[in-house]
Amino acid sequence: MGVQVENLENNMAKLTIEVAAEKVEKAIQGAYLKQRDRIRVPGFRKGKVPRKMIEKMYGEAIFYEEAANTLIMENYTEAAEESGIEIVSRPVVDIVTLKGGEPFVFTAEVAVKPDIELGNYRGVKVTKVDTTVSEEELLREVKAECEKNARSVTVEDRAVEDGDTVIIDYEGFADGVAFDGGKGEGQSLKIGSHSFIDTFEEQLIGKNAGDEVEVCVTFPEKYHAKELAGRPAVFQVKIHEIRATQTPELDEDFAQDAGFDTVDEYKEDLRKNLEERKKEQAKREQEDEALGKIIEDSKIELPEPMIETQCEEMINESARRMAGSGLAFEQYLQFSGLTVEQLKDQVRPEAITRIKSRLVLEKIAKTENIEVTDADIEEEIQKMAENYHLDAEKLKATMGEREKKGLTQDIAVEKAVNLVMEHVEEVEKAKKEQEAEENAVSE
């Protein structure tokens, strides 16, 4: 296999990849073997038609598409590694030549990891953050802990109120016709969560368990299902159950159930934990502030496909989290009224920040000759194993060279963060900013 690299503008490159003729023949034969059972020719049993006869009847290119897909899948990754460039996007592939008995040639246009002109990263000024815990914050923490121990109870003596959870069946109709994805049974819906479109939830307030309700809504103009966009719809809803939340009070029994002798001991433990969290939050805020200033002082040009790939990865992350909580991504799109493209627009600023932050930190690690030792890698694998409740040696055995390389880079980046934060200069908040925060807390 041969690979040629052509550097393009805006941190893009085109790989021209040539695959040997014998591999092409193998791929075409493989496509024939895969498809022959679906091709019928009078006089031949199913799956027994010779390849040459099929090619004569339908043209020799009949198996080319399947063969091309196979050849690209089998050869692109190796070619990308052989190219010696650091690719940061999915390839846009174009077939140049595909013919039996000849080499297969295709191109792959990719984004290349951009080099950056690093700005100042030592002595960056960051805002000093007060991590003491006020009485107001402690009270909010107490309230939150009580709410965590709240229980859900079935309500039978009143109608639905804002904040209740209802168990419903529903079916949606547009112009009297049921539409795909508009039906659900035993669905749990928290009133006020805005999980459903338009005023769906508000129209259930005041209704009782057992009621059958007609809910009228209008789909958003930019709804992902184009056949429903901007159209009115009617949902037939059956309310099976109303559930309300009962929150306990903080008393001696509550404190003892949490493992403390008195309310004061419990509150003091909450204060310590809250203070630790505030310190962690302050650390993250200062890191973000420092990185933001370094990025602003650096020159970075990002290729568009790199941003697009990051956006897709972030949306896929969200989809996996939703799946873990039992919500299908398609269902989320339906209820939110968003399209995938609109989601990409939403995550784009964060995607750009993530990319730039990583590039800056990798550049700092390289500039400072930060080293990652075997001991560093062993320690990180041990942490990962503990987090996922796995055996460290088994986890290490499952890691290939690519995973180990990625882990090494992650450790180097973390060391770069620590280096930056070791040299920051803390400054007090501007007076106006401090007053604004104090007013927000008091409100």
KOLTOR-472843 format. One line per field, with one value per residue (C-alpha): chain; x negated, y, z negated; residue in three letters. Coordinates in Angstrom, 2 decimals, always signed. Layout:
BEGIN
filum = [A|...] .
X = [X|...] .
Y = [Y|...] .
Z = [Z|...] .
pavex = [ALA|...] .
***
This chain:
BEGIN
filum = [A|A|A|A|A|A|A|A|A|A|A|A|A|A|A|A|A|A|A|A|A|A|A|A|A|A|A|A|A|A|A|A|A|A|A|A|A|A|A|A|A|A|A|A|A|A|A|A|A|A|A|A|A|A|A|A|A|A|A|A|A|A|A|A|A|A|A|A|A|A|A|A|A|A|A|A|A|A|A|A|A|A|A|A|A|A|A|A|A|A|A|A|A|A|A|A|A|A|A|A|A|A|A|A|A|A|A|A|A|A|A|A|A|A|A|A|A|A|A|A|A|A|A|A|A|A|A|A|A|A|A|A|A|A|A|A|A|A|A|A|A|A|A|A|A|A|A|A|A|A|A|A|A|A|A|A|A|A|A|A|A|A|A|A|A|A|A|A|A|A|A|A|A|A|A|A|A|A|A|A|A|A|A|A|A|A|A|A|A|A|A|A|A|A|A|A|A|A|A|A|A|A|A|A|A|A|A|A|A|A|A|A|A|A|A|A|A|A|A|A|A|A|A|A|A|A|A|A|A|A|A|A|A|A|A|A|A|A|A|A|A|A|A|A|A|A|A|A|A|A|A|A|A|A|A|A|A|A|A|A|A|A|A|A|A|A|A|A|A|A|A|A|A|A|A|A|A|A|A|A|A|A|A|A|A|A|A|A|A|A|A|A|A|A|A|A|A|A|A|A|A|A|A|A|A|A|A|A|A|A|A|A|A|A|A|A|A|A|A|A|A|A|A|A|A|A|A|A|A|A|A|A|A|A|A|A|A|A|A|A|A|A|A|A|A|A|A|A|A|A|A|A|A|A|A|A|A|A|A|A|A|A|A|A|A|A|A|A|A|A|A|A|A|A|A|A|A|A|A|A|A|A|A|A|A|A|A|A|A|A|A|A|A|A|A|A|A|A|A|A|A|A|A|A|A|A|A|A|A|A|A|A|A|A|A|A|A|A|A|A|A|A|A|A|A|A|A|A|A|A|A|A|A|A|A|A|A|A|A|A|A|A|A] .
X = [+0.00|-1.26|-0.29|-0.92|-0.17|+0.82|+1.00|+3.99|+4.99|+6.54|+4.80|+6.31|+4.59|+5.44|+4.18|+3.96|+3.97|+3.13|+4.05|+2.40|+4.33|+4.29|+6.15|+8.68|+9.31|+9.74|+12.25|+14.26|+14.35|+15.48|+18.28|+19.36|+19.44|+21.47|+24.03|+24.35|+27.23|+29.33|+28.76|+30.98|+30.23|+32.45|+30.79|+28.66|+29.40|+29.45|+25.90|+24.34|+24.20|+20.54|+19.09|+18.10|+21.64|+23.05|+20.49|+21.32|+25.05|+24.96|+21.59|+18.24|+18.84|+21.69|+19.46|+17.34|+19.30|+19.15|+15.47|+14.63|+16.25|+14.26|+10.97|+11.46|+12.32|+9.34|+6.74|+7.62|+6.49|+3.14|+2.67|+3.50|+0.81|-1.68|-1.07|-2.86|-0.35|+1.88|+5.45|+8.20|+11.35|+13.25|+12.11|+14.07|+13.39|+13.47|+12.76|+10.27|+9.79|+11.46|+11.19|+10.52|+6.88|+5.66|+4.66|+7.48|+6.85|+8.88|+8.37|+9.21|+9.47|+8.82|+8.17|+4.66|+3.91|+2.91|-0.29|+0.27|-1.64|-1.61|-1.05|-2.21|-1.37|-3.48|-2.26|+1.28|+3.56|+6.62|+9.39|+9.00|+12.02|+13.41|+14.06|+15.48|+19.01|+21.64|+24.69|+26.93|+24.94|+25.09|+28.86|+29.20|+27.04|+29.23|+32.33|+30.76|+29.87|+33.41|+34.75|+32.46|+34.26|+37.68|+40.10|+42.70|+46.26|+49.44|+51.93|+55.62|+57.31|+56.40|+55.72|+52.38|+50.15|+46.93|+44.02|+46.06|+45.15|+47.94|+48.12|+49.87|+50.77|+50.91|+51.40|+50.94|+53.01|+52.46|+55.58|+57.20|+54.48|+52.10|+48.46|+45.31|+43.60|+46.60|+47.75|+46.62|+47.92|+47.06|+44.94|+43.64|+43.79|+42.77|+44.96|+42.78|+39.82|+40.67|+39.84|+42.79|+43.40|+45.30|+47.88|+48.46|+47.57|+49.44|+52.68|+52.57|+52.56|+55.93|+56.82|+57.39|+56.24|+58.51|+59.24|+58.98|+57.67|+57.47|+54.21|+53.80|+50.28|+48.43|+45.15|+42.20|+41.58|+38.14|+39.30|+37.04|+39.94|+40.65|+44.13|+45.12|+43.18|+45.44|+48.59|+51.20|+51.74|+54.09|+52.94|+55.43|+54.05|+55.12|+53.87|+53.32|+51.60|+50.47|+47.36|+46.10|+42.83|+42.67|+39.49|+38.42|+37.39|+33.87|+34.22|+32.40|+33.90|+32.76|+29.23|+29.03|+30.22|+27.29|+24.87|+24.51|+25.47|+26.78|+28.04|+25.03|+22.58|+24.42|+24.38|+20.67|+19.95|+22.02|+20.03|+16.70|+17.88|+19.28|+16.01|+14.08|+16.44|+16.06|+12.29|+12.55|+14.94|+12.62|+9.72|+11.70|+12.83|+9.26|+8.02|+10.72|+9.89|+6.16|+6.68|+9.06|+6.42|+3.68|+5.95|+6.72|+3.00|+2.25|+2.77|+4.92|+6.62|+8.98|+10.02|+13.81|+13.93|+12.07|+14.81|+17.51|+15.98|+15.78|+19.44|+20.47|+18.45|+20.09|+23.58|+22.70|+21.57|+24.94|+26.78|+24.89|+25.75|+29.41|+29.39|+27.95|+30.94|+33.43|+34.11|+33.57|+31.80|+34.52|+37.12|+35.19|+35.13|+38.87|+39.71|+37.23|+38.19|+34.50|+32.69|+29.18|+27.94|+29.45|+27.73|+24.44|+24.96|+25.60|+22.46|+20.20|+18.80|+17.94|+16.45|+14.13|+13.09|+12.32|+10.19|+8.25|+7.67|+6.27|+4.02|+2.66|+1.93|+0.28|-1.90|-2.88|-3.74|-5.95|-7.56|-8.34|-9.56|-7.10|-7.81|-5.36|-7.00|-5.97|-5.07|-2.70|-0.96|-0.71|+0.81|+3.39|+4.36|+4.80|+7.13|+9.13|+9.44|+10.72|+13.24|+14.66|+14.24|+11.86|+8.62|+5.72|+3.65|+6.60|+7.38|+3.77|+3.78|+6.79|+5.13|+3.58|+0.85|+3.37|+5.04|+1.67|+0.61|+3.86|+3.40|-0.17|+1.05|+3.80|+1.27|-1.05|+1.87|+2.77|-0.84|-0.72|+2.37|+0.56|-2.46|-0.26|+1.55|-1.72|-2.68|+0.63|+1.03|+4.23|+5.94|+8.99|+12.31|+13.26|+15.48|+18.48|+18.24|+18.09|+21.10|+23.10|+22.38|+23.33|+26.61|+27.35|+26.81|+29.04|+31.84] .
Y = [+0.00|+3.47|+6.79|+10.30|+13.38|+16.72|+19.62|+21.89|+25.26|+25.78|+22.79|+20.29|+17.48|+15.02|+11.45|+9.56|+5.86|+3.07|-0.54|-3.43|-5.13|-8.53|-7.03|-5.52|-8.93|-10.45|-7.75|-8.18|-11.94|-11.37|-9.09|-11.78|-14.46|-12.16|-11.21|-14.31|-15.79|-12.73|-12.99|-15.34|-16.56|-19.10|-22.50|-22.07|-23.00|-20.23|-19.15|-21.19|-18.56|-18.08|-14.64|-14.15|-14.79|-12.27|-9.68|-10.34|-9.92|-6.92|-5.37|-5.99|-3.05|-4.86|-5.81|-2.63|-0.69|-3.52|-4.12|-0.41|-0.21|-3.22|-1.88|+1.53|+0.02|-2.34|+0.16|+3.69|+3.32|+1.85|+4.52|+7.27|+5.99|+5.57|+9.16|+10.50|+13.33|+13.73|+13.48|+15.12|+14.53|+11.84|+11.41|+12.58|+9.76|+9.90|+6.96|+7.72|+4.33|+0.96|-1.75|-5.44|-6.33|-2.80|-1.03|+0.66|+4.39|+6.57|+9.88|+10.91|+14.59|+15.15|+17.87|+17.95|+18.85|+22.52|+23.88|+26.91|+29.98|+29.71|+32.84|+33.55|+30.74|+31.60|+34.13|+34.26|+36.36|+34.55|+35.70|+34.77|+32.77|+32.83|+29.23|+29.92|+28.64|+31.22|+30.46|+30.96|+28.36|+25.91|+26.33|+25.65|+22.53|+21.33|+21.88|+19.98|+17.03|+16.91|+16.96|+14.05|+12.03|+13.05|+10.30|+10.12|+9.41|+8.82|+11.68|+10.79|+13.82|+16.60|+17.51|+17.79|+20.68|+22.14|+19.97|+16.76|+13.66|+12.05|+8.59|+8.87|+7.15|+9.39|+9.32|+12.26|+13.10|+15.64|+16.40|+13.42|+10.98|+9.33|+10.09|+8.01|+8.40|+10.13|+7.26|+6.26|+4.12|+4.33|+7.43|+9.27|+13.05|+15.72|+18.78|+21.85|+19.91|+21.08|+17.60|+17.73|+20.34|+23.60|+23.79|+20.04|+19.86|+23.02|+21.63|+18.71|+21.00|+20.90|+17.48|+14.40|+10.79|+8.83|+11.85|+11.58|+14.90|+16.39|+18.36|+20.78|+21.84|+23.28|+21.78|+24.19|+25.59|+23.93|+20.60|+17.71|+15.74|+18.00|+16.55|+17.88|+21.18|+24.13|+21.99|+21.83|+18.47|+16.94|+14.43|+12.11|+11.69|+9.32|+10.25|+7.06|+8.41|+11.62|+11.49|+14.28|+14.70|+14.76|+16.31|+15.48|+18.13|+18.28|+16.97|+14.64|+11.54|+12.73|+13.40|+10.02|+8.22|+9.94|+8.57|+11.57|+12.05|+15.60|+18.04|+20.29|+17.45|+16.70|+20.36|+20.66|+17.65|+19.23|+22.46|+20.64|+18.74|+21.90|+23.72|+20.94|+21.13|+24.89|+24.48|+21.98|+24.29|+27.26|+25.20|+24.36|+27.97|+29.24|+26.59|+27.58|+31.26|+30.68|+28.53|+31.10|+33.82|+31.61|+30.76|+34.44|+35.20|+32.38|+32.11|+29.10|+28.34|+25.37|+23.47|+23.25|+19.41|+19.23|+21.30|+19.25|+16.00|+17.37|+18.46|+14.98|+13.37|+15.61|+14.79|+11.09|+11.52|+13.04|+10.24|+7.61|+9.38|+9.55|+5.86|+5.12|+6.86|+5.09|+7.90|+7.20|+9.99|+10.03|+10.44|+13.39|+15.05|+14.57|+16.01|+18.89|+19.82|+20.09|+18.71|+17.24|+20.32|+22.59|+20.54|+20.95|+24.72|+24.60|+22.62|+24.35|+27.05|+24.41|+22.19|+25.00|+25.69|+22.02|+21.78|+24.97|+24.05|+20.67|+22.14|+24.78|+22.25|+19.79|+22.62|+23.60|+19.98|+19.83|+23.23|+22.31|+18.80|+17.29|+13.60|+10.83|+7.97|+4.32|+5.03|+7.81|+5.40|+2.67|+5.12|+6.33|+2.77|+1.99|+5.00|+3.96|+0.40|+1.65|+3.97|+1.19|-1.57|-3.53|-5.41|-3.09|-5.83|-7.02|-3.45|-2.89|-6.13|-4.93|-1.65|-1.49|+0.86|+3.51|+3.50|+3.70|+6.58|+8.42|+7.81|+9.14|+12.29|+12.77|+12.55|+15.02|+17.44|+17.13|+17.87|+20.92|+22.15|+21.73|+23.63|+26.53|+26.66|+26.54|+29.86|+31.76|+35.05|+35.42|+38.80|+40.06|+40.32|+43.71|+45.57|+45.72|+42.01|+41.20|+43.41|+41.76|+38.29|+39.34|+40.80|+37.59|+35.52|+37.80|+37.59] .
Z = [+0.00|+0.87|-0.71|+0.58|-1.52|+0.00|-2.44|-1.86|-3.29|-6.74|-8.38|-5.96|-4.06|-1.32|-1.51|+1.78|+0.94|+3.40|+2.66|+4.54|+7.35|+5.62|+2.64|+5.06|+6.60|+3.15|+2.18|+5.40|+4.87|+1.29|+2.50|+4.98|+2.29|+0.04|+2.69|+4.88|+2.85|+3.71|+7.49|+9.47|+13.02|+14.78|+15.02|+11.89|+8.31|+5.70|+4.87|+7.69|+10.46|+11.57|+10.94|+14.58|+15.75|+13.26|+14.35|+17.99|+17.38|+15.05|+15.82|+14.16|+11.78|+10.00|+7.07|+7.01|+4.37|+1.84|+2.65|+2.32|-1.13|-2.25|-0.88|-2.48|-5.87|-5.74|-4.56|-5.73|-9.36|-8.38|-5.72|-8.20|-10.58|-7.74|-6.60|-9.69|-10.19|-13.24|-11.96|-14.04|-11.99|-10.17|-6.54|-3.53|-1.06|+2.73|+5.07|+7.85|+9.54|+9.04|+11.66|+11.54|+12.11|+11.28|+8.06|+6.12|+5.55|+3.21|+1.46|-2.10|-2.98|-6.68|-9.21|-10.63|-14.22|-14.04|-15.46|-17.67|-18.70|-22.47|-24.53|-28.08|-30.49|-33.55|-36.06|-34.68|-36.91|-38.26|-40.58|-44.23|-45.37|-48.90|-49.99|-53.45|-54.03|-54.99|-57.12|-54.08|-52.14|-55.04|-55.27|-51.55|-52.00|-54.87|-52.74|-49.85|-52.11|-53.44|-49.88|-48.96|-51.61|-50.39|-49.50|-46.81|-47.95|-46.02|-46.25|-46.26|-47.83|-45.41|-41.79|-39.98|-41.13|-39.75|-40.92|-41.10|-39.12|-37.13|-35.57|-32.23|-28.98|-25.93|-22.20|-19.83|-16.75|-13.99|-11.95|-13.62|-12.54|-15.04|-14.26|-14.76|-18.13|-19.69|-21.91|-25.38|-28.23|-31.93|-31.27|-34.34|-33.88|-36.39|-36.04|-35.48|-34.07|-30.52|-29.23|-26.83|-24.14|-24.40|-27.23|-27.56|-31.27|-32.31|-30.87|-33.32|-36.38|-38.14|-36.76|-38.91|-38.85|-36.54|-34.33|-30.57|-29.28|-25.83|-25.60|-22.69|-21.65|-18.68|-17.51|-17.09|-13.61|-13.60|-14.98|-13.91|-12.41|-9.44|-8.87|-12.33|-12.38|-13.16|-13.21|-15.97|-17.64|-20.17|-22.79|-24.44|-27.96|-30.73|-34.23|-36.22|-39.31|-41.00|-43.16|-45.44|-47.29|-51.11|-52.54|-56.14|-58.68|-60.14|-63.71|-66.09|-64.43|-61.00|-62.31|-64.03|-60.88|-59.11|-61.75|-64.10|-67.74|-67.38|-64.78|-65.46|-64.70|-61.48|-60.41|-61.19|-58.96|-56.20|-56.61|-56.22|-53.15|-51.60|-52.23|-50.45|-47.49|-47.34|-47.28|-44.42|-42.58|-43.12|-41.76|-38.61|-38.16|-38.43|-36.00|-33.50|-33.96|-33.52|-30.42|-28.97|-29.30|-27.83|-24.88|-24.39|-24.33|-21.87|-18.13|-17.22|-13.91|-14.01|-10.89|-10.64|-10.41|-13.73|-15.38|-13.67|-14.96|-18.52|-18.38|-17.25|-20.04|-22.65|-21.36|-21.41|-25.03|-25.88|-24.06|-26.07|-29.34|-28.32|-27.44|-30.87|-32.48|-30.22|-27.76|-24.05|-22.16|-19.49|-22.23|-23.66|-20.23|-19.92|-23.33|-23.12|-19.57|-18.65|-15.62|-15.66|-13.78|-16.43|-19.13|-17.28|-17.28|-21.03|-21.89|-19.35|-21.73|-24.35|-21.63|-20.50|-24.10|-24.70|-21.58|-22.26|-25.90|-24.91|-22.21|-24.60|-27.33|-24.93|-23.64|-27.20|-27.98|-24.89|-25.54|-29.16|-28.21|-30.67|-31.10|-31.94|-33.82|-34.05|-37.67|-36.53|-34.15|-36.78|-39.25|-36.72|-35.77|-39.47|-39.85|-36.79|-38.11|-41.47|-39.83|-37.66|-40.27|-38.06|-38.58|-37.67|-36.00|-33.92|-32.89|-31.89|-29.83|-27.81|-26.83|-23.36|-22.21|-21.15|-24.60|-26.36|-24.13|-24.89|-28.62|-28.45|-26.71|-29.30|-32.15|-30.40|-29.96|-33.66|-34.58|-32.32|-34.18|-37.49|-36.16|-35.04|-38.40|-40.36|-38.75|-38.75|-40.56|-42.59|-42.54|-44.42|-42.61|-41.25|-43.69|-41.33|-40.62|-44.32|-45.08|-42.28|-43.70|-47.23|-45.94|-44.05|-47.21|-49.31|-46.75] .
pavex = [MET|GLY|VAL|GLN|VAL|GLU|ASN|LEU|GLU|ASN|ASN|MET|ALA|LYS|LEU|THR|ILE|GLU|VAL|ALA|ALA|GLU|LYS|VAL|GLU|LYS|ALA|ILE|GLN|GLY|ALA|TYR|LEU|LYS|GLN|ARG|ASP|ARG|ILE|ARG|VAL|PRO|GLY|PHE|ARG|LYS|GLY|LYS|VAL|PRO|ARG|LYS|MET|ILE|GLU|LYS|MET|TYR|GLY|GLU|ALA|ILE|PHE|TYR|GLU|GLU|ALA|ALA|ASN|THR|LEU|ILE|MET|GLU|ASN|TYR|THR|GLU|ALA|ALA|GLU|GLU|SER|GLY|ILE|GLU|ILE|VAL|SER|ARG|PRO|VAL|VAL|ASP|ILE|VAL|THR|LEU|LYS|GLY|GLY|GLU|PRO|PHE|VAL|PHE|THR|ALA|GLU|VAL|ALA|VAL|LYS|PRO|ASP|ILE|GLU|LEU|GLY|ASN|TYR|ARG|GLY|VAL|LYS|VAL|THR|LYS|VAL|ASP|THR|THR|VAL|SER|GLU|GLU|GLU|LEU|LEU|ARG|GLU|VAL|LYS|ALA|GLU|CYS|GLU|LYS|ASN|ALA|ARG|SER|VAL|THR|VAL|GLU|ASP|ARG|ALA|VAL|GLU|ASP|GLY|ASP|THR|VAL|ILE|ILE|ASP|TYR|GLU|GLY|PHE|ALA|ASP|GLY|VAL|ALA|PHE|ASP|GLY|GLY|LYS|GLY|GLU|GLY|GLN|SER|LEU|LYS|ILE|GLY|SER|HIS|SER|PHE|ILE|ASP|THR|PHE|GLU|GLU|GLN|LEU|ILE|GLY|LYS|ASN|ALA|GLY|ASP|GLU|VAL|GLU|VAL|CYS|VAL|THR|PHE|PRO|GLU|LYS|TYR|HIS|ALA|LYS|GLU|LEU|ALA|GLY|ARG|PRO|ALA|VAL|PHE|GLN|VAL|LYS|ILE|HIS|GLU|ILE|ARG|ALA|THR|GLN|THR|PRO|GLU|LEU|ASP|GLU|ASP|PHE|ALA|GLN|ASP|ALA|GLY|PHE|ASP|THR|VAL|ASP|GLU|TYR|LYS|GLU|ASP|LEU|ARG|LYS|ASN|LEU|GLU|GLU|ARG|LYS|LYS|GLU|GLN|ALA|LYS|ARG|GLU|GLN|GLU|ASP|GLU|ALA|LEU|GLY|LYS|ILE|ILE|GLU|ASP|SER|LYS|ILE|GLU|LEU|PRO|GLU|PRO|MET|ILE|GLU|THR|GLN|CYS|GLU|GLU|MET|ILE|ASN|GLU|SER|ALA|ARG|ARG|MET|ALA|GLY|SER|GLY|LEU|ALA|PHE|GLU|GLN|TYR|LEU|GLN|PHE|SER|GLY|LEU|THR|VAL|GLU|GLN|LEU|LYS|ASP|GLN|VAL|ARG|PRO|GLU|ALA|ILE|THR|ARG|ILE|LYS|SER|ARG|LEU|VAL|LEU|GLU|LYS|ILE|ALA|LYS|THR|GLU|ASN|ILE|GLU|VAL|THR|ASP|ALA|ASP|ILE|GLU|GLU|GLU|ILE|GLN|LYS|MET|ALA|GLU|ASN|TYR|HIS|LEU|ASP|ALA|GLU|LYS|LEU|LYS|ALA|THR|MET|GLY|GLU|ARG|GLU|LYS|LYS|GLY|LEU|THR|GLN|ASP|ILE|ALA|VAL|GLU|LYS|ALA|VAL|ASN|LEU|VAL|MET|GLU|HIS|VAL|GLU|GLU|VAL|GLU|LYS|ALA|LYS|LYS|GLU|GLN|GLU|ALA|GLU|GLU|ASN|ALA|VAL|SER|GLU] .
***
